[in-house]
Amino acid sequence: MSSSGLGLRLAACLLNISEARRKHIVEKIANAALGKNGQKHPEVSVLNIFSDQDYNRSVITIAASIDALGNSVLAACLEAFQSIDMQVQEGIHPCLGAVDLIPIYPLTDVGVEECGAVARSLAENLVLHVPGCSVFLFGEADLPEKRTLVQRRKQLGWFTRRDFSALEPDLGAAPARRCGLTEMVMVSYPSGRKLLPD
């Protein structure tokens, strides 16, 4: 039976964090996405954790109902901001923040506009809960411009800039050295809309 046959409206987040060398930290962040105080949320799964030691970067794939995804990713981000200090982070990847990139993808029976709304709400919650967090939006989360990832990275000097104090984020204060900056996006893969088997 397909997930849509069960009535699940699913989306996913490929949460990019600037940590791979301390496995216990990466696992703590992934576990935060699953629930609080040992209570697992039934509509949230961590599907994969990919860590690159040289880059010192991990991608945590979180799938959930569209209604649960925002809170799940927020919990993981809060743990990441507590655990990762960009002032001491080292790696060959040109990462910019403890939580570097938060792409949200529609999976089943969810539209891109809905994912954009979840991404924007998540960004607003991050700047409320994390002092020094700054967010740059693109895609469906970046209304009304809907700038692309490439456009935003060029504007930010993604591969060359190391002093972010003069940047004006879309949400939040100027980037704090400990947090760095975070990119928030809703991404649509038209050819990959059916990522779950029937």
N, C-alpha and C positions, 0 to 999 in steps of 0.2 A: 504494500500500500504506500502511496506517495505521501510526502509530508503535507502537501496541500490537501490530500484526502482526509488527513487527520485534523484539518482546520488550523494548522500552524502557519503563521505568517512569519517567515524567517529572514534574517539579515545577518551579516557577518562583519567583523572588524579584524583587520590584520594590524594589531597594535605593535608599533615599532618602538622599542626601548633601547637606550644606550647602555646596555649591560649584557654580557654573555659569559664573562670569565668567572663570575660568582654564581654558580648554578643555583645555590640555595635562595639567592635574591630573585632570580628569574622565576623559580618555582613559587616563591611567596607571592609575587605579582600575579602569576597565572592563577593561583589558588584564590586570590582576592576577587577575581572575576566570577568565581563560582558561587560565592555566597559569604555570609557573615557568621562568625562564631560557630563554625562547623556545620551550619545549616546550608546545605547545597540547594541552589535554586533549580527546580526541575526543568526549566525552559532555557538553561544556559549550559553550553559545553565548551571546553577548550579542546579544539580538534588537533592542534599541532603546536609545537614550540620548535622553532628553528633558531639556533644560535651559531654565530660566527665568531670564533675566538679572536682572529686577527682584527676584524672590524670592531669587536667588543659591542656587538649589537644583536638583539634577538627580535624575532617576529613571533608574536603570540596570536594564533588564530582562534578567535572567539565567535561562536555561532549561538544565536539566541532568537527568541521571538522578538519581533520589532519592539514590543512593549517593554521587554526586559533588557534589551541590549544596552541602552544608554546608562542605566544604573550599574550594570555589570562592568562596562568599560570604565566608568567613573571610578568604581572601587579599585580596579587594577591600576588606573592612573594615579590615584591618591597614594597607593602603596609604592609605586615607582618614584613619585616625587619625594617621598620620605626616604627611600633607600638609595637613590642615585644622586651623586653630587657632581655636576658638570665641571666644577673647578678642579677635580682630580681625575676625571674620566680620561682614559687614553684608549686610542684605537685608530686604525688607518681610515675608517669611514668618516666622511666629513659631516658627522652628526651635529645637530645644533641644539638639541634639548634632551633632558632626561627621558621625556616622552617626546619622541622625535616626529612621529607621523601617526595619525589616527584615521586611516581610510575606512569608510563604512560602505558595504556592498549589499545590494538587494539580492536575496536568494529566491524565495518563493512567495508569490502573492503580495509583494511589497513593491511600491513604486519608488522611483528615484527621488521624487519630491519628499516623500516620507523619510527616506534615509537622510536627505539634506536637513530636514527639520530635527531629526535625532542628533545629527552631527552639531548643528548650531546650538541646540539645548545643552548638549554635553560640553561644548566650548564655554558656554555661559556659566555652567556649574563649575567647571575647572577654575575659572578666574575668581569665582566666589570662594572656593574652598582652598585654593593654593596661593598664598601670598607670593608675588613675584612671577606668577605664571602669565605668559603672554601667548596669545593664539593668533595665527594667521590662517585665514579661511581661503578655500578654493573649491571649485566645482559647485555642486548644488548648495553647499553650505555658504558660499560666497554670493549672497544676493545683494543687489541685482546684477552685479558684474559677471558672476560665474567664471572668474578667471581660472585658467588651467594651472596644473602643477608646474609646468615648464615656465609659464608667465610669472607665477609667484616666486619660483626659485631664482629666476633672473632678477626680479625686483629686490629680493633679499640678499643677493650675492652669495647664494647657497654654497658654492664651491670655493669661494675666495675670502669671504668676510669672516673675521673672528671677533670683531668688536661690534656687538649688537646694541650698545647702549643708546645709539641715536635712532634706532628703528622705532616706528610707531605701529604697534600691532593693531589688528582689527578689534581684538578684545583684550582687556587686561592692561597692566602697566608695561613699561619698557622691560625687556627681558632681564631677569635677575641672573647673575652668574651661576648660582647653584642650579637653577631650573633650566636655563637656556630658553629656547623657544619651541613652540609646538605648532605643527601644521595639522589642520582639521579639514577633512574632505568627505564628500560623498562621491563614490566612484561607481560608474555603471560599466559593466562589460556586456555590451549587447549580444555578443556571441556566446557569452557564458552565463546567460540568465538562468539556465537550467543546470545548476551545479549539483543538485541532489538527484539520486536515482528515483525513478517511479516505483 
